[in-house]
């Protein structure tokens, strides 16, 4: 069995139409039909049900489609890794990240980077965007995963990767806890738990700006420096707080997560990579290039 045959089968399975699949593969229909028959002979079972009017996947065909996609994806990753191997990129990359990315984008970036550049050793620090700016400018970190906009981006190169939704964490007993989403303009009477200034102003600045556009400033109940502390205070009934949407993975029995919107538009925050402007690092360039490719798929799926 060849990868070419898997690509042909995937095209037919996705189009469910031999003529359209043939056009997609830049070939004529008869050899494609023959190739699928040959593939079914190799597999030893029927993968497609077809007649004059329609093409359908059999149960075996659906399972084969899932595995074929995995095989083709792995083949592409292997090719990419092999193409980079001759470059001989190695060394230590000092990398920092906002903690909120730990449950979202960061694992995707790290796993792909390890696969493509196994000779590069990562030294990882988890700190706020504000602290990362200091580390970057002082040369203590090479590359940082941050939230933007920054209050001071001088001396930094910023590569925007995409945006993720903000969620509102509320006590399970709160009157709005049974809703799926809520608009900011309905929160004027609520009390919020926020970070102490100036920590994470980029993230909570999204909420503050939306509240001001709605005609009010969010009332502050308490300040807390750690996200899990904020959630513990929410669970205890002290108020509401905003968290990155990926924090929905953190299950706490006394908390419900709502989609936070401005009108009907979900509030989002922006994630970027930052490095010193005068840093000409092959390691940094490699990570940024990889991140751009990963994020095209990651953020398209997240939306």
C-alpha positions in Angstrom: 0.0 0.0 0.0 1.3 3.4 -1.0 0.6 6.9 0.4 -0.7 7.8 -3.0 -3.5 5.3 -2.6 -4.4 6.7 0.8 -4.6 10.2 -0.6 -6.8 8.9 -3.4 -9.1 7.2 -1.0 -9.3 10.2 1.3 -10.3 12.4 -1.6 -13.1 10.1 -2.7 -14.3 9.6 0.9 -14.4 13.4 1.5 -16.0 14.2 -1.8 -18.3 11.1 -1.9 -18.1 11.7 -5.7 -15.6 10.1 -8.0 -15.6 12.8 -10.6 -15.0 15.6 -8.1 -12.4 13.6 -6.3 -10.6 12.9 -9.6 -10.6 16.7 -10.4 -9.2 17.4 -6.9 -6.4 14.9 -7.5 -5.7 16.3 -11.1 -6.4 12.9 -12.7 -9.2 11.3 -14.7 -12.0 9.2 -13.2 -11.3 5.7 -14.7 -7.8 5.3 -13.1 -9.1 6.6 -9.8 -11.9 4.1 -9.8 -9.4 1.3 -10.6 -7.1 2.5 -7.8 -9.9 2.4 -5.2 -10.8 -1.2 -6.4 -7.2 -2.2 -6.0 -7.0 -0.6 -2.6 -10.1 -2.6 -1.5 -8.4 -5.7 -2.7 -5.3 -5.0 -0.6 -7.4 -4.2 2.5 -9.6 -7.2 1.9 -12.9 -5.6 2.5 -15.3 -3.1 0.8 -14.6 0.5 1.8 -17.3 2.2 -0.4 -20.8 1.5 -1.4 -21.4 3.0 -4.8 -24.1 3.0 -7.5 -25.2 5.3 -10.3 -26.6 7.9 -7.8 -24.4 8.0 -4.8 -21.2 7.0 -3.0 -21.2 6.1 0.7 -18.6 4.9 3.1 -19.0 1.5 4.7 -18.4 1.0 8.4 -14.9 -0.3 7.5 -14.4 2.6 5.1 -15.1 5.1 7.8 -12.6 3.4 10.1 -10.1 3.2 7.3 -10.6 6.9 6.6 -9.8 7.9 10.2 -6.6 5.9 10.1 -5.6 7.0 6.7 -5.8 10.7 7.8 -3.6 9.9 10.8 -1.1 8.1 8.6 -0.9 10.9 6.0 -0.5 13.6 8.8 2.3 11.6 10.3 4.0 11.2 7.0 3.9 15.0 6.5 5.4 15.6 9.9 8.1 13.0 9.2 9.0 14.8 5.9 9.1 18.2 7.7 11.3 16.8 10.4 13.6 15.2 7.9 13.9 18.4 5.8 15.0 20.3 8.9 17.5 17.7 10.2 20.3 18.7 7.8 20.3 22.2 9.2 21.7 20.9 12.4 19.9 23.4 14.6 20.8 22.8 18.2 21.3 24.8 21.4 19.3 26.1 24.3 16.2 28.3 23.8 15.1 30.2 26.9 11.3 30.4 26.5 8.7 32.0 28.7 4.9 31.8 28.6 1.8 33.1 30.2 0.3 30.4 32.5 -3.1 30.7 30.8 -1.6 29.0 27.7 -0.8 25.9 29.6 -4.2 24.4 28.9 -4.6 25.8 25.4 -2.0 26.7 22.8 1.3 25.9 24.6 1.1 22.0 24.5 0.5 22.2 20.7 3.5 24.4 20.2 5.8 22.4 22.4 4.9 19.0 21.0 5.4 20.1 17.4 8.7 22.0 18.3 10.1 18.9 20.0 9.2 16.8 16.9 10.7 19.2 14.4 13.8 20.3 16.4 14.7 17.5 18.8 18.3 18.9 19.2 17.1 22.2 20.7 16.8 22.2 24.5 14.0 24.3 25.9 14.3 26.1 29.2 10.7 27.2 30.1 9.5 29.8 32.6 5.8 30.6 33.3 5.3 34.3 34.1 2.9 37.2 33.3 3.3 39.2 30.1 4.5 42.2 32.1 7.3 40.2 33.7 8.2 38.6 30.4 8.8 42.1 28.9 11.3 42.7 31.6 13.1 39.4 31.1 13.2 39.8 27.3 14.6 43.3 27.4 17.2 42.3 30.0 18.3 39.3 27.9 17.2 36.7 30.4 14.7 35.1 28.0 15.0 34.6 24.3 11.3 34.3 23.3 8.0 34.8 25.1 4.4 33.7 24.6 2.5 36.8 25.7 -0.9 38.6 25.6 -1.1 41.8 23.6 -1.4 44.8 23.3 1.6 45.6 25.6 1.9 48.8 27.5 5.5 49.1 26.3 6.6 47.1 23.2 9.8 49.1 22.5 12.8 47.0 21.7 10.6 44.0 21.0 9.6 42.2 17.8 5.9 41.0 18.1 4.4 38.2 16.1 0.7 37.9 16.6 -0.5 34.3 16.5 -4.3 34.6 17.0 -7.0 35.1 19.5 -8.9 33.0 22.0 -12.3 33.5 23.7 -12.6 34.8 27.3 -14.9 33.0 29.6 -16.8 34.3 32.7 -16.5 32.2 35.8 -19.5 32.5 38.2 -20.5 30.7 41.4 -22.7 27.7 40.7 -25.5 29.2 42.8 -25.4 32.6 41.0 -28.7 33.5 39.1 -26.9 33.6 35.7 -25.1 30.3 36.3 -27.6 28.3 34.1 -26.9 30.5 31.1 -24.5 29.5 28.2 -23.5 33.1 27.4 -23.9 36.6 28.8 -23.4 40.1 27.5 -21.1 42.5 29.3 -23.8 45.2 29.5 -25.8 42.9 32.0 -22.9 42.8 34.5 -22.9 46.4 35.7 -24.1 45.4 39.2 -21.7 42.5 39.6 -18.5 42.5 41.6 -15.3 41.1 40.0 -12.1 39.5 41.3 -9.2 40.8 39.3 -5.4 40.8 39.3 -3.6 43.4 41.3 -2.3 46.2 39.1 -0.3 46.2 36.9 -0.4 42.3 36.5 -2.2 41.0 33.4 -3.5 44.4 32.4 -3.5 43.1 28.8 -6.0 40.4 29.6 -8.4 42.2 32.0 -8.1 45.3 29.8 -10.4 43.6 27.3 -13.1 43.3 30.0 -12.6 46.9 31.3 -12.7 48.3 27.8 -15.9 46.4 27.0 -17.5 47.5 30.3 -16.6 51.1 29.6 -18.2 50.9 26.1 -21.3 49.6 27.9 -21.3 52.7 30.1 -19.8 51.4 33.4 -16.6 50.5 35.1 -16.4 47.0 36.6 -16.8 46.9 40.4 -13.9 45.2 42.1 -14.5 42.9 45.0 -11.0 41.5 45.6 -7.6 41.3 44.0 -5.8 38.0 43.6 -2.4 37.3 41.9 -3.0 33.7 40.8 -5.7 32.5 38.4 -6.5 29.4 40.6 -6.9 31.7 43.6 -9.3 33.8 41.6 -11.4 30.7 40.8 -11.3 29.6 44.5 -12.7 33.0 45.5 -15.4 32.7 42.8 -16.4 29.3 44.1 -16.6 30.8 47.6 -19.1 33.4 46.4 -16.9 36.5 46.5 -17.6 37.6 43.0 -17.1 36.8 39.3 -13.9 36.6 37.3 -12.8 36.3 33.7 -10.5 33.5 32.5 -9.2 32.3 29.2 -11.7 30.0 27.5 -9.2 27.0 27.8 -9.7 27.2 31.6 -13.0 25.5 31.2 -10.9 22.4 31.4 -10.4 23.2 35.1 -13.4 21.6 36.7 -14.5 23.0 40.1 -17.9 21.8 41.4 -18.9 25.3 42.6 -18.1 27.1 39.4 -19.9 27.5 36.0 -18.2 29.0 32.9 -20.2 31.3 30.6 -19.2 32.6 27.2 -18.7 36.4 27.7 -20.0 38.6 24.8 -20.2 42.2 23.8 -23.7 42.1 22.3 -23.5 38.8 20.3 -19.7 39.0 19.7 -17.6 36.8 22.1 -14.9 38.7 23.9 -11.4 37.6 22.8 -7.8 38.2 23.8 -4.8 38.1 21.5 -1.8 35.9 21.9 1.6 36.7 20.4 5.3 35.8 20.5 7.8 38.4 21.5 11.6 38.6 21.2 14.2 41.3 21.4 14.5 43.4 18.3 18.2 43.1 18.1 18.3 39.3 18.7 19.3 37.5 15.5 18.7 33.9 16.8 18.3 30.9 14.5 16.5 29.1 17.4 14.0 31.9 17.8 13.4 32.1 14.1 12.8 28.3 14.0 10.2 28.5 16.9 8.4 31.5 15.4 8.2 29.8 11.9 6.9 26.6 13.5 4.3 28.5 15.6 2.9 30.3 12.6 2.2 27.0 10.9 0.7 25.4 14.0 -1.5 28.4 14.8 -3.1 28.4 11.3 -4.8 25.2 12.2 -5.1 25.7 16.0 -7.0 29.0 15.8 -9.1 28.0 12.8 -10.3 24.9 14.8 -10.8 27.0 18.0 -13.2 29.3 16.3 
